[in-house]
Amino acid sequence: MNYQFVISENRDMPARRWYISGIVQGVGFRYFVSREARALDLTGYAKNLADGRVEVLAVGSRESLDDLASALHKGAPLSQVRSVDEQEAAPEEWAGFHVR
């Protein structure tokens, strides 16, 4: 799959990266994140990591990022979120929100 992104010329665009651990793989968590992010008009991705965590990168308004952070802590119906590590991220411009 080809995911399109470029380094944003707008360095003021807020971006955050989260690492979510718990029961978050094989339970629809990434698709839950994708639906939430698209509803909040965010761009970026959600992907499984080899260590069992899910990585989420999102770019958009601070309010939308805060709303997504709340959703990540809550999790998908079948998931069990144990911890959410949040970091500021370098601004990137994505074409939509992708499940990787």
C-alpha positions as CSV (number, residue, x, y, z in Angstrom):
1,M,0.0,0.0,0.0
2,N,1.2,3.5,-0.8
3,Y,0.6,6.1,1.9
4,Q,1.1,9.6,0.9
5,F,2.6,12.2,3.2
6,V,4.9,15.2,2.9
7,I,6.5,17.3,5.6
8,S,4.1,20.2,6.2
9,E,5.1,23.7,5.3
10,N,2.8,24.8,8.2
11,R,5.0,24.1,11.2
12,D,2.2,25.4,13.4
13,M,0.0,22.4,12.6
14,P,-0.3,20.4,15.8
15,A,0.5,16.7,15.6
16,R,0.6,14.0,18.3
17,R,1.8,10.4,18.5
18,W,0.4,7.9,20.9
19,Y,1.5,4.4,21.8
20,I,-1.4,2.4,23.2
21,S,-0.9,-0.9,25.1
22,G,-3.2,-3.5,26.4
23,I,-5.5,-5.7,24.4
24,V,-5.5,-3.5,21.3
25,Q,-4.5,-5.8,18.5
26,G,-7.0,-8.2,16.8
27,V,-10.0,-6.4,18.4
28,G,-10.8,-3.7,15.8
29,F,-8.9,-1.0,17.7
30,R,-7.2,0.6,14.6
31,Y,-10.5,0.8,12.7
32,F,-12.1,2.3,15.8
33,V,-9.3,4.9,15.8
34,S,-9.8,5.5,12.1
35,R,-13.5,6.2,12.5
36,E,-12.9,8.5,15.4
37,A,-10.1,10.4,13.6
38,R,-12.1,10.8,10.4
39,A,-15.1,12.1,12.3
40,L,-12.8,14.7,14.0
41,D,-11.3,15.7,10.6
42,L,-7.8,14.5,11.6
43,T,-5.2,13.0,9.2
44,G,-2.5,10.4,10.0
45,Y,-2.5,6.7,10.7
46,A,-3.0,3.8,13.2
47,K,-0.7,0.8,12.9
48,N,0.1,-2.4,14.9
49,L,3.6,-2.7,16.3
50,A,5.5,-5.9,16.7
51,D,5.5,-5.6,20.5
52,G,1.7,-5.7,20.7
53,R,1.1,-2.0,21.0
54,V,-0.7,0.3,18.5
55,E,0.9,3.5,17.3
56,V,-1.3,6.4,16.3
57,L,-0.2,9.6,14.6
58,A,-2.7,12.3,14.1
59,V,-2.6,15.9,12.7
60,G,-5.3,18.5,13.1
61,S,-6.7,21.0,15.5
62,R,-5.8,20.9,19.2
63,E,-9.4,20.4,20.2
64,S,-9.8,17.4,17.8
65,L,-6.5,15.9,19.0
66,D,-7.7,16.2,22.6
67,D,-11.0,14.5,21.6
68,L,-9.1,11.7,19.9
69,A,-6.9,11.3,23.0
70,S,-10.0,10.8,25.1
71,A,-11.3,8.2,22.7
72,L,-7.9,6.3,22.8
73,H,-8.0,6.1,26.6
74,K,-11.6,4.7,26.4
75,G,-10.8,2.2,23.5
76,A,-12.9,0.1,21.2
77,P,-15.7,-2.0,22.6
78,L,-13.6,-5.2,22.6
79,S,-10.3,-3.6,23.6
80,Q,-8.8,-3.2,27.0
81,V,-6.5,-0.2,27.1
82,R,-3.8,-0.5,29.8
83,S,-1.8,2.6,29.0
84,V,-1.5,5.5,26.5
85,D,1.8,7.2,26.0
86,E,1.3,10.6,24.3
87,Q,4.0,12.7,22.6
88,E,4.1,15.8,20.5
89,A,5.0,14.9,17.0
90,A,6.7,16.6,14.0
91,P,4.1,18.2,11.8
92,E,3.3,16.0,8.7
93,E,0.6,16.4,6.2
94,W,-1.3,13.3,5.4
95,A,-3.9,12.6,2.7
96,G,-6.6,11.3,5.0
97,F,-6.4,8.9,7.9
98,H,-5.1,5.4,7.2
99,V,-5.0,2.0,8.9
100,R,-1.6,0.4,8.3
